[in-house]
Amino acid sequence: MKRHNAIIIFLVGACFFGLNPLFVKLGYSAGWTLAEINVIQVIIALAVLWTIGIFAIRRHPLAVKKLKLKTIVSLMITGSFTGLTSVLYYGSMQYLPASLAVVLLFQFVWVGVLFEWIFNKKRPSWQTTLSVILTMVGVLFAADAFNGGLANMTLLGFILGIGSAFSYTAFVFVSGRVAVDVPATIRTPIMITGAAILIFIIFPPYTTLSSNALAGGSLWLYAGGLALCGMILTPLLFAMSTPHISASLATLLGAIELPVSVVVAYIGLSEYIASSRWLGVLLILLAIMIGEMKGIWGMLMKSKRRVDHTGRKHSA
C-alpha cells in the first residue's frame, strides 16, 4: 500500500473514532451504564467482525497458516488495548466534563511521539515537535478547556482519562507491528476478541446484562453506533494503514478525531460551539499538515517530475 493511501485510510478510521462521544453521551442520557454499553458494543463488534473474518479466512487460506499461537496471542493482547481504551475513556466521562475527558485522551499526541522515541530510538523532527505543540494548544481550545477550567477535575476522572491516552497510544503503536503480513480482515476479529475478553473480565456479562438491558432498544442502538465506529471500522482501518506509516505520524493524524467530535456536537447535539473552539480545530488541522509537510512536498515534487517527464516525452 502506498504511503498516501495509508494516511487517507488512517484519517478515515480516526474520524469514525471521533463519533464515539456522541453515542456515549446519548447512551448515558438514556440511563444506560458504562458496563452495559461496553458489553453490548463488544458483542455486536464480535458478531460483525467474525462474520467478515470467516469469509476472509476462506479467501486467504495461506494467510491462516501464518497464524501461529504466539501470533494469535500477540494480536489479542494488541486488541485488549482497544477494550481498555473504551473502558477508561468512556468511564472518564462519568466523572469529568466531556471537554476535560477529551483533553486527557488527546495526550496520546505526545505520548505516541514519546513511545517512538523510547522503543524505536527515533527522535522527533522539528516538524513533529512543532506539530505536537500546535496540536496540544489546539486541543485545549477545541475542547473549550479554558472556559471549563480545571476545577471540575477529579482524581479518578484524571486517572481514567490519562490512562485512556496511554492505552490508545499502545494500540496504535502495536497494531502496525503484529502480523502485518496477515490481511486486516483476519487480524481485526482476533484483536477484538482480545478486547472482548478484557471487557468481559471487567464487566462479566452474566452480572451486567439484565433483561431490561437486553430488551432495551436504545441501548442496542447507541452501543451499536459505538461498536461500528470504535470497534469495527476504526480497528479495521487502522490495521490496514498503520503498517505503512510511522507511529509518530499516526498519533498526529489521530488528532483529527477532536475536530470531528466538535462538528458532531454542533450538528448532532445542537451544542453551541464558541469561536475559540473553531480556532482549536484549525490549529489541529494546521498541525497535521505541518507534521506531514515532508510527505506532501514529496508527493507534489513527484507529480511535477512526472508531468515534466511526460511533457519532454511528447515534445521529443
ZIDADA-V187537 format. One record per residue. OMEGA is omega in radians with two decimals (none if undefined). Layout:
# ZIDADA-V187537
OMEGA
OMEGA
This chain:
# ZIDADA-V187537
3.11
-3.03
-3.10
3.06
3.10
3.12
3.14
-3.14
3.13
3.14
3.10
3.10
3.12
3.10
3.09
3.12
3.12
3.11
-3.02
-3.14
3.10
-3.11
3.10
-3.10
3.11
3.13
3.11
-3.13
3.10
3.06
-3.13
-3.06
3.08
-3.12
-3.10
-3.13
-3.11
-3.10
-3.13
-3.11
-3.10
3.05
3.11
-3.13
3.12
-3.11
-3.10
-3.05
3.13
3.00
3.07
-3.09
-3.14
3.10
3.13
3.12
3.11
-3.10
-3.09
-3.10
-3.14
3.14
-3.13
-3.13
3.12
-3.07
3.03
-3.12
3.14
3.13
3.13
3.12
3.12
3.11
3.14
3.08
3.09
3.14
-3.14
3.08
3.07
3.10
3.14
3.10
3.11
-3.12
-3.07
-3.08
3.13
3.11
-3.14
3.13
3.07
-3.05
-3.10
2.93
-3.09
-3.12
3.14
3.10
3.12
3.12
-3.13
3.10
-3.03
2.94
3.11
-3.13
3.13
3.11
3.13
3.08
3.11
3.11
-3.10
3.11
-3.08
-2.99
-3.13
-3.14
-3.11
3.14
-3.12
3.08
3.13
3.09
-3.14
-3.14
3.12
3.14
3.12
-3.13
3.13
-3.13
-3.10
3.05
3.12
3.11
-3.12
3.12
-3.06
3.12
3.11
-3.08
-3.11
3.11
-3.13
-3.13
3.13
-3.10
-3.11
-3.13
3.05
-3.09
-3.13
3.12
3.12
-3.12
3.13
-3.10
-3.13
3.06
3.12
3.10
-3.12
-3.13
3.11
3.11
-3.14
3.13
-3.14
-3.08
-3.04
-3.03
3.12
-3.05
-3.06
3.05
-3.08
3.12
3.08
-3.12
-3.11
-3.14
3.06
-3.14
-3.02
3.08
3.12
3.13
-3.11
3.00
3.07
3.09
-3.13
3.14
-3.14
-3.12
3.14
3.07
-3.13
-3.13
-3.14
-3.08
-3.07
3.07
-3.07
-3.00
3.05
3.11
3.11
3.14
-3.12
-3.13
-3.09
-3.12
-3.11
3.11
3.13
3.13
-3.10
3.10
3.08
3.07
3.09
-3.14
-3.12
-3.06
-3.01
-3.04
3.11
-3.05
-3.10
3.11
-3.13
-3.13
3.08
3.13
3.12
-2.94
-3.01
3.09
-3.03
3.10
-3.12
-3.13
-3.13
3.10
3.14
3.14
3.08
3.11
3.13
3.13
3.10
-3.13
-3.09
3.04
3.10
3.14
3.14
3.14
3.13
3.11
-3.14
-3.08
-3.01
-3.09
3.12
3.11
3.06
-3.13
-3.13
-3.12
3.13
3.13
3.08
3.05
3.10
3.10
3.14
3.12
3.13
3.11
3.09
3.13
3.12
3.13
3.12
3.14
-3.12
-3.09
-3.11
-3.14
3.13
3.12
3.13
3.12
-3.13
-3.14
3.12
3.11
3.14
3.14
3.13
3.13
3.13
3.14
3.13
-3.14
3.12
-3.10
-3.14
-3.11
3.10
none
